[in-house]
Amino acid sequence: MSIIGWIILGLLAGAIAKVLLPGRDPGGFIGTTLIGVAGAFIGGWISARWLDHPISKQFFDGATWAAAIGGSLVLLIIYRVLFGNSRN
C-alpha cells in the first residue's frame, strides 16, 4: 500500500475510533482523524515489528484495518488522558 493509501486508511480508522470511543475530544473531529492517521502508521509498524504479522499490501485486509483502528484507539485514549478537560 502506498503512503496515500495509509493516509486514507488512517482517516477512516480515526473516524471509526471516534465512533467506538464516543465523547468530547479536545481536538474535535479534525484532531481525531489526524490521530487516526498517526495511529494507522503506528499500528502497522507495531504489527509488523513486534507481533510478527506483516501488513498486507491490500487495502481491504482485515489485519491491516485492525492494526490501524487499534493504533488509533490507543493514541486517542492517550490524547484524552493528556489533553482532555476533566471538568466537562
C-alpha positions as CSV (number, residue, x, y, z in Angstrom):
1,M,0.0,0.0,0.0
2,S,1.2,3.5,-0.8
3,I,1.6,6.4,1.6
4,I,-1.7,7.8,0.3
5,G,-3.4,4.5,1.0
6,W,-2.2,4.6,4.6
7,I,-3.4,8.2,4.9
8,I,-6.8,7.3,3.6
9,L,-6.9,4.2,5.9
10,G,-5.8,6.4,8.8
11,L,-8.6,9.0,8.2
12,L,-11.2,6.2,8.1
13,A,-9.6,4.5,11.2
14,G,-9.7,7.7,13.1
15,A,-13.4,8.1,12.3
16,I,-14.1,4.5,13.3
17,A,-12.1,5.1,16.6
18,K,-14.2,8.1,17.3
19,V,-17.4,6.1,16.9
20,L,-16.0,3.3,19.1
21,L,-14.8,5.7,21.7
22,P,-17.5,8.5,21.8
23,G,-17.2,11.6,23.9
24,R,-15.8,15.0,23.7
25,D,-12.3,15.3,22.3
26,P,-10.0,18.3,22.9
27,G,-9.1,18.4,19.2
28,G,-12.5,17.8,17.7
29,F,-13.2,15.8,14.5
30,I,-10.2,17.0,12.6
31,G,-7.8,16.3,15.5
32,T,-9.3,12.8,15.9
33,T,-8.8,12.0,12.2
34,L,-5.2,13.2,12.3
35,I,-4.7,11.0,15.3
36,G,-6.2,8.2,13.2
37,V,-3.5,8.8,10.5
38,A,-0.8,8.6,13.1
39,G,-2.5,5.6,14.7
40,A,-2.6,3.8,11.4
41,F,1.1,4.2,10.9
42,I,2.0,3.3,14.4
43,G,-0.4,0.3,14.5
44,G,1.0,-1.0,11.2
45,W,4.6,-0.6,12.5
46,I,3.8,-2.4,15.8
47,S,2.1,-5.2,14.0
48,A,4.9,-5.7,11.6
49,R,7.7,-5.2,14.1
50,W,6.6,-6.9,17.3
51,L,3.5,-9.0,16.5
52,D,5.3,-10.8,13.6
53,H,2.3,-10.1,11.3
54,P,3.5,-8.1,8.3
55,I,0.9,-5.7,7.0
56,S,-0.7,-6.8,3.7
57,K,-0.3,-4.8,0.5
58,Q,-4.0,-4.9,0.1
59,F,-6.2,-2.1,1.3
60,F,-9.1,-4.3,2.4
61,D,-7.1,-6.8,4.6
62,G,-8.7,-7.3,8.0
63,A,-5.4,-7.4,9.9
64,T,-4.4,-4.1,8.3
65,W,-7.6,-2.4,9.4
66,A,-7.4,-3.9,12.9
67,A,-3.9,-2.6,13.4
68,A,-4.9,0.9,12.1
69,I,-8.0,1.1,14.3
70,G,-6.2,-0.3,17.3
71,G,-3.4,2.2,16.9
72,S,-5.9,5.0,16.5
73,L,-7.8,3.9,19.7
74,V,-4.6,3.8,21.7
75,L,-3.5,7.2,20.5
76,L,-7.0,8.7,21.1
77,I,-7.0,7.4,24.7
78,I,-3.5,8.8,25.4
79,Y,-4.6,12.1,23.8
80,R,-7.7,12.3,26.0
81,V,-5.7,11.5,29.1
82,L,-3.0,14.0,28.4
83,F,-5.0,16.9,27.0
84,G,-8.7,16.2,28.0
85,N,-10.6,18.6,30.3
86,S,-11.7,16.5,33.2
87,R,-14.4,19.1,34.3
88,N,-16.6,18.5,31.2
